[in-house]
Amino acid sequence: MTYLWLLIGFVLLIKGADYFVKGASSIATALRVSPLLVGLTIVAFGTSSPEATVSMVAAFEGNAGVAIGNVIGSNIFNITFVVGLTAFLFPLKVENETIRKEIPFTLLAGVALLILVSDVFLQSVSANFITRSDGLILLVFFAVFLYYIFEVARRDRKKQASVSVDAEGTFVGKEYLVYDRWSRCHNSWWRFSCKWSD
């Protein structure tokens, strides 16, 4: 019976992931932003919510190892297994802006966590702690990341709006050009007919 529930949960997970991706794509289209931004926000927050719950419950129960291990382990799993398996099955196109900004920000967050937890090495204390001030610093990093995401989303919406306006103007211009040519041909034909009638 346990294996049956495991199989049912696995099927529901796959189907739920399918609906989740479709919903995220629809949101990207409705908000006129790139799918990458939706992946960095809605999809990332949605898939990280269970991890955040596990880490907070573990911290409240005094099990710091599970709280930290869950975060570090999930990041390693996502970067190595998830990206590796996805790229193995379907090669992924990576934008230059992702290489220049999002990935370095990921590395910067990891370096910041490494520095904050290295109390024994940096401060010569008896144990390593992530204090409230350290947590505040990490939250500031998160706020900066959110600000960057919102700014990129705003620029994308402006860019798509300008592209749509240009496309509409091009269409109107072509329509006017066709009408103008038709008008000239019609006038030429009318003048030709009048000469013959005279």
TORKE-23170 format. One line per field, with one value per residue (C-alpha): residue in three letters; z, x, y. Coordinates in nm, 2 decimals. Each point is the difference from the previous one (the first is absolute). Layout:
// TORKE-23170
mardren	(Ala/...)
pz	(Z/...)
px	(X/...)
py	(Y/...)
//
This chain:
// TORKE-23170
mardren	(Met/Thr/Tyr/Leu/Trp/Leu/Leu/Ile/Gly/Phe/Val/Leu/Leu/Ile/Lys/Gly/Ala/Asp/Tyr/Phe/Val/Lys/Gly/Ala/Ser/Ser/Ile/Ala/Thr/Ala/Leu/Arg/Val/Ser/Pro/Leu/Leu/Val/Gly/Leu/Thr/Ile/Val/Ala/Phe/Gly/Thr/Ser/Ser/Pro/Glu/Ala/Thr/Val/Ser/Met/Val/Ala/Ala/Phe/Glu/Gly/Asn/Ala/Gly/Val/Ala/Ile/Gly/Asn/Val/Ile/Gly/Ser/Asn/Ile/Phe/Asn/Ile/Thr/Phe/Val/Val/Gly/Leu/Thr/Ala/Phe/Leu/Phe/Pro/Leu/Lys/Val/Glu/Asn/Glu/Thr/Ile/Arg/Lys/Glu/Ile/Pro/Phe/Thr/Leu/Leu/Ala/Gly/Val/Ala/Leu/Leu/Ile/Leu/Val/Ser/Asp/Val/Phe/Leu/Gln/Ser/Val/Ser/Ala/Asn/Phe/Ile/Thr/Arg/Ser/Asp/Gly/Leu/Ile/Leu/Leu/Val/Phe/Phe/Ala/Val/Phe/Leu/Tyr/Tyr/Ile/Phe/Glu/Val/Ala/Arg/Arg/Asp/Arg/Lys/Lys/Gln/Ala/Ser/Val/Ser/Val/Asp/Ala/Glu/Gly/Thr/Phe/Val/Gly/Lys/Glu/Tyr/Leu/Val/Tyr/Asp/Arg/Trp/Ser/Arg/Cys/His/Asn/Ser/Trp/Trp/Arg/Phe/Ser/Cys/Lys/Trp/Ser/Asp)
pz	(0.00/0.07/-0.35/-0.15/0.18/-0.11/-0.36/0.02/0.16/-0.27/-0.28/0.17/0.04/-0.37/-0.11/0.25/-0.14/-0.34/0.11/0.19/-0.31/-0.21/0.26/0.02/-0.37/-0.01/0.27/-0.19/-0.31/0.19/0.18/-0.32/0.17/-0.09/0.12/0.18/0.23/0.09/0.06/0.23/0.20/0.00/-0.10/0.23/0.30/-0.06/-0.02/0.29/0.24/0.12/0.06/0.20/0.21/0.08/0.09/0.23/0.17/0.05/0.14/0.24/0.13/0.05/-0.29/-0.17/-0.20/-0.19/-0.06/-0.15/-0.17/-0.17/-0.16/-0.11/-0.11/-0.21/-0.17/-0.09/-0.12/-0.22/-0.15/-0.07/-0.04/-0.12/-0.24/-0.11/-0.07/-0.17/-0.22/-0.08/-0.11/-0.16/-0.06/0.16/-0.15/0.25/-0.05/0.03/0.27/0.21/-0.02/0.08/0.29/0.13/0.03/0.16/0.25/0.09/0.05/0.21/0.22/0.06/0.08/0.24/0.18/0.02/0.16/0.25/0.13/0.02/0.36/0.12/-0.29/-0.02/0.36/0.20/0.20/0.12/-0.24/-0.32/0.02/-0.24/0.23/-0.04/-0.15/-0.25/-0.09/-0.05/-0.24/-0.20/-0.01/-0.14/-0.27/-0.08/-0.01/-0.24/-0.22/0.00/-0.09/-0.29/-0.12/0.01/-0.19/-0.27/-0.02/-0.04/-0.28/-0.17/0.00/-0.14/-0.27/-0.10/0.00/-0.23/-0.23/-0.03/-0.07/-0.27/-0.15/-0.01/-0.16/-0.26/-0.08/-0.03/-0.22/-0.23/-0.01/-0.10/-0.27/-0.15/0.00/-0.15/-0.28/-0.07/0.00/-0.26/-0.22/0.02/-0.08/-0.30/-0.13/0.04/-0.19/-0.28/-0.02/-0.03/-0.28/-0.20/0.07/-0.13)
px	(0.00/0.29/0.14/-0.34/-0.02/0.35/-0.09/-0.32/0.19/0.27/-0.27/-0.17/0.33/0.08/-0.35/0.02/0.33/-0.15/-0.28/0.24/0.22/-0.30/-0.13/0.33/0.02/-0.35/0.10/0.31/-0.21/-0.27/0.26/0.20/0.33/0.25/-0.05/0.33/-0.13/-0.30/0.24/0.21/-0.30/-0.33/0.14/0.30/-0.21/-0.26/0.25/0.20/-0.30/0.02/0.37/-0.06/-0.26/0.23/0.29/-0.21/-0.17/0.35/0.14/-0.30/0.06/0.37/0.13/0.22/0.18/-0.32/-0.08/0.34/0.04/-0.34/0.10/0.35/-0.11/-0.29/0.23/0.26/-0.28/-0.16/0.32/0.16/-0.28/-0.30/0.20/0.22/-0.29/-0.21/0.29/0.07/-0.35/-0.07/0.29/-0.06/0.06/0.15/-0.03/0.31/-0.17/-0.05/0.38/0.09/-0.25/-0.21/0.27/0.25/-0.27/-0.05/0.38/0.00/-0.28/0.20/0.32/-0.20/-0.13/0.34/0.15/-0.29/0.03/0.38/0.01/0.27/0.23/-0.06/-0.07/0.18/-0.31/-0.09/-0.29/-0.16/-0.33/-0.24/-0.12/-0.30/0.23/0.13/-0.36/-0.07/0.29/-0.13/-0.35/0.16/0.16/-0.35/-0.15/0.27/-0.07/-0.38/0.07/0.22/-0.28/-0.26/0.22/0.07/-0.38/-0.07/0.25/-0.13/-0.36/0.12/0.20/-0.29/-0.24/0.23/0.04/-0.38/-0.04/0.27/-0.17/-0.33/0.15/0.17/-0.33/-0.18/0.28/-0.02/-0.38/0.03/0.26/-0.22/-0.30/0.22/0.11/-0.35/-0.12/0.26/-0.08/-0.37/0.05/0.23/-0.26/-0.27/0.20/0.07/-0.37/-0.09/0.24/-0.15/-0.35/0.09)
py	(0.00/0.23/-0.05/0.07/0.34/0.07/-0.07/0.21/0.29/-0.02/0.01/0.30/0.17/-0.03/0.12/0.28/0.11/0.00/0.23/0.22/0.06/0.07/0.25/0.17/0.03/0.15/0.25/0.10/0.07/0.19/0.22/0.04/-0.11/-0.26/-0.36/0.02/0.27/-0.22/-0.28/0.21/0.12/-0.19/-0.34/0.03/0.12/-0.27/-0.29/0.14/0.03/-0.36/0.04/0.32/-0.17/-0.29/0.23/0.22/-0.30/-0.16/0.33/0.04/-0.36/0.08/-0.22/0.24/-0.27/-0.09/0.37/0.08/-0.34/0.04/0.33/-0.10/-0.34/0.13/0.26/-0.27/-0.23/0.27/0.12/-0.34/-0.26/0.21/0.22/-0.29/-0.24/0.27/0.10/-0.37/-0.06/0.35/0.24/0.33/0.34/0.24/0.38/0.22/0.21/-0.32/-0.07/0.36/0.06/-0.28/-0.27/0.24/0.11/-0.37/-0.04/0.32/-0.13/-0.32/0.19/0.23/-0.31/-0.15/0.31/0.04/-0.36/0.00/0.14/-0.24/0.08/0.38/0.09/-0.27/-0.11/-0.34/-0.07/0.12/0.18/0.18/0.28/0.23/0.26/-0.25/-0.09/0.37/0.03/-0.29/0.16/0.32/-0.21/-0.14/0.35/0.11/-0.30/0.08/0.36/-0.12/-0.24/0.28/0.24/-0.26/-0.08/0.37/0.04/-0.31/0.13/0.33/-0.17/-0.23/0.30/0.20/-0.30/-0.04/0.37/-0.02/-0.31/0.18/0.31/-0.22/-0.17/0.34/0.13/-0.30/0.03/0.36/-0.08/-0.26/0.24/0.28/-0.23/-0.12/0.36/0.10/-0.29/0.08/0.36/-0.09/-0.24/0.26/0.26/-0.25/-0.09/0.37/0.06/-0.29/0.12/0.35)
//
